[in-house]
Amino acid sequence: MENHLNVLLTQTRDRKPLAQVRNLPGGDVDMTPQQLRALAAVLRAAADECEAQPMSPKRFIQRKREYLLTA
């Protein structure tokens, strides 16, 4: 498993928060419990940051984020 998760914080057509995860581990990935917890923590952080983004047309900016997986 890679040690970083790349996420684009953006929005849906109706201006709701949206996170595009660029390098999520794909099908049939073997992960230890520690790796699963690290992935869950990073996904939660991305969700929190995504919801905190301003969604109004004048203030919205897409943001690329790279989260470290500390497993």
C-alpha positions in Angstrom: 0.0 0.0 0.0 1.3 3.5 -0.8 2.0 5.8 2.1 0.1 8.8 0.8 -3.5 9.3 -0.2 -4.1 12.0 -2.9 -7.5 13.7 -2.7 -9.1 16.5 -4.7 -11.5 18.5 -2.6 -14.2 19.8 -4.9 -18.0 20.0 -5.2 -21.0 18.4 -6.9 -23.0 20.2 -9.6 -25.5 21.3 -6.8 -22.6 22.8 -4.7 -22.3 20.0 -2.1 -18.8 18.9 -0.8 -17.1 16.1 -2.9 -13.8 14.4 -2.4 -12.2 12.6 -5.4 -9.8 10.0 -4.0 -7.1 9.5 -6.6 -5.1 6.5 -5.5 -7.3 4.5 -3.2 -6.2 0.8 -3.0 -8.2 -1.2 -5.5 -9.7 -4.7 -5.5 -8.3 -7.5 -3.5 -6.0 -5.4 -1.3 -4.3 -7.1 1.7 -4.2 -4.7 4.6 -3.2 -5.2 8.2 -5.5 -3.8 11.0 -3.0 -1.0 11.5 -3.2 -0.1 7.8 -7.0 -0.2 7.8 -7.0 2.2 10.8 -4.6 4.5 9.1 -6.7 4.6 6.0 -9.9 5.2 8.0 -8.2 8.1 9.9 -7.1 9.7 6.6 -10.5 9.3 5.0 -12.1 10.9 8.0 -9.7 13.8 7.9 -10.4 14.3 4.2 -14.2 14.2 4.8 -13.9 16.8 7.6 -11.7 19.1 5.4 -14.1 18.6 2.5 -17.1 19.7 4.5 -15.2 22.7 5.8 -14.7 24.1 2.3 -16.8 27.1 1.3 -19.2 26.0 -1.4 -20.5 29.4 -2.6 -19.6 30.3 -6.2 -17.6 33.3 -5.2 -15.5 31.6 -2.5 -15.1 28.0 -3.8 -11.6 26.8 -4.8 -10.7 23.2 -5.6 -7.9 22.0 -3.4 -5.5 19.1 -3.9 -4.4 17.4 -0.7 -2.0 14.6 0.1 -2.5 12.8 3.3 0.2 10.7 4.9 -0.8 7.2 5.9 1.0 6.6 9.1 0.7 2.8 9.4 
